[in-house]
Structure formats: C-alpha cells, structure tokens
C-alpha cells in the first residue's frame, strides 16, 4: 500500500520513503510474490479510480516502480508465517521481515500487525509511514 500511495501522491509519505530507498539511505526487503501483489493491487486501484472518474497514475509509472524494486530491493524467497496476524495477507509480509532479519517493518496497516506477534530475537519494530519518516528524515531546524 505504501508503493501505491507513492504512485498516487507525489511528495506524500510513500513517495518520501521511496526517495530514501532510491538514495540508498534505507534498505528494502521484498519478494517476487509481494511485487506481484503490488501489481495486482495497484492495477485494481488504478482501474477503480478511472471508473470513478478520478485521476489515475499511468501504467508506465507502475512498471517503472516495479522494475526499480526488482533491480534494487533485496528479494527474499519466503513463505507465509503461520497465522500470526488477523489478516492472512500480512503473514506473508511478516515472513519477509523475519527472514530478512529486518530492524523495522513499515506499513500503513499497523492495526493488523501487532508488535506482540513479532519475534523477540532479533526484534522487529512495527512503524507507520509517519513514524518511519520521523526516524529517518533529517530533523528540520
């Protein structure tokens, strides 16, 4: 959902996180499965916006984001974790974070990914987009 927001809102939180990744200030772990899910969800979002007469991002933008992620992200081969989240789709994301030994899992869906269900060693901190930006962007003076 962060990538879709990047496509929909230039200068928004998703776009800022993507910029940090592009500048190599943060590392990104994902999987081919998650990227396929991104394509499906972004295409559905785009089609829905077109049906409702709203502005939609060009498919070329989606293709460029996915190509960049395929080239630069750390791709993790992983399966689902066993029902650790109320949303089964989130189990897949948690599995990526665990296998990558990530320090942080950044999501706009913090309501379904509880800190209590994450492994204790190594600890993975759940951050919303705004929390991550506060942590990683330089402080304004």
C-alpha positions in Angstrom: 0.0 0.0 0.0 3.0 2.3 0.5 4.0 1.9 -3.1 0.5 2.6 -4.4 0.4 5.8 -2.3 3.8 6.7 -3.9 2.1 6.4 -7.3 -0.9 8.4 -6.3 0.6 11.2 -4.2 3.9 12.8 -5.3 5.5 14.2 -2.3 3.5 12.1 0.1 4.8 9.7 2.7 5.1 6.7 0.3 7.0 8.9 -2.1 9.4 10.2 0.6 10.1 6.6 1.7 10.8 5.6 -1.9 13.1 8.5 -2.2 15.1 7.4 0.9 15.3 3.9 -0.7 16.4 5.4 -4.0 19.1 7.4 -2.3 20.3 4.2 -0.5 19.5 5.7 2.9 17.3 2.7 3.8 17.3 -0.9 2.6 14.2 -2.6 1.3 13.3 -6.2 1.5 10.5 -7.7 -0.5 9.7 -10.8 -2.6 8.6 -11.6 -6.1 5.2 -12.6 -4.6 4.8 -9.2 -2.8 5.7 -7.4 -6.1 3.1 -9.4 -8.0 0.6 -8.5 -5.3 1.7 -4.8 -5.7 1.0 -5.1 -9.5 -2.4 -6.6 -8.9 -3.5 -4.1 -6.2 -2.1 -1.1 -8.0 -3.8 -2.1 -11.2 -7.1 -2.6 -9.4 -6.7 0.8 -7.6 -5.9 2.5 -10.9 -8.9 0.8 -12.7 -11.2 1.8 -9.8 -10.1 5.4 -9.9 -10.7 5.5 -13.7 -14.2 4.1 -13.2 -15.0 6.7 -10.6 -13.6 9.5 -12.9 -10.6 10.2 -10.7 -7.1 10.9 -11.8 -5.1 7.7 -12.1 -1.4 7.1 -12.5 -0.1 5.9 -15.8 0.7 2.2 -16.1 4.3 3.2 -17.1 4.8 4.6 -13.6 3.8 1.3 -12.1 6.1 -0.6 -14.4 8.9 1.8 -13.6 8.4 1.3 -9.8 8.3 -2.5 -10.1 11.3 -2.6 -12.4 13.3 -0.4 -9.9 12.3 -2.6 -7.0 13.2 -5.7 -8.9 16.6 -4.3 -9.6 17.5 -2.6 -6.3 15.4 -4.3 -3.5 16.7 -7.3 -1.6 14.5 -10.1 -2.8 13.6 -12.7 -0.2 12.3 -16.1 -1.0 9.8 -16.9 1.7 6.5 -18.4 2.6 3.8 -17.4 4.9 4.2 -17.4 8.6 1.6 -19.5 10.5 -1.4 -17.2 11.2 0.3 -14.6 13.3 -1.9 -11.7 12.0 -5.7 -11.3 11.8 -5.1 -10.6 8.0 -3.6 -13.6 6.3 -2.0 -11.4 3.7 0.1 -9.8 6.4 1.5 -13.1 7.4 3.4 -13.1 4.1 4.9 -9.6 4.9 5.9 -10.7 8.4 7.6 -13.7 6.9 9.7 -11.4 4.7 10.7 -9.3 7.6 11.6 -12.3 9.7 13.7 -14.0 7.0 15.5 -10.7 6.2 16.2 -10.1 9.9 14.9 -6.6 9.4 15.0 -4.0 12.1 11.8 -2.4 11.0 8.6 -3.3 9.2 7.0 -0.2 7.8 3.3 -0.4 7.0 0.2 1.7 6.7 -1.7 -1.3 8.1 -0.4 -1.2 11.7 -3.8 -2.3 13.0 -3.3 -5.8 11.8 0.4 -6.2 12.5 0.9 -6.2 16.3 4.3 -5.8 17.9 3.4 -8.6 20.2 3.3 -11.1 17.4 6.7 -10.2 16.1 9.8 -12.2 17.0 11.7 -11.1 20.0 15.2 -12.0 18.6 16.0 -10.2 16.6 13.3 -7.7 17.4 11.4 -6.1 14.5 9.8 -2.8 15.3 6.5 -2.0 13.5 6.4 1.5 12.2 3.7 3.5 10.4 4.9 5.7 7.5 5.0 8.9 9.5 6.9 7.2 12.4 9.5 5.9 9.9 9.8 9.3 8.3 10.4 11.0 11.7 13.1 8.4 12.4 14.9 8.5 9.1 14.5 12.0 7.7 16.9 14.7 8.9 15.5 16.9 11.6 14.4 20.4 10.4 15.9 23.2 12.4 
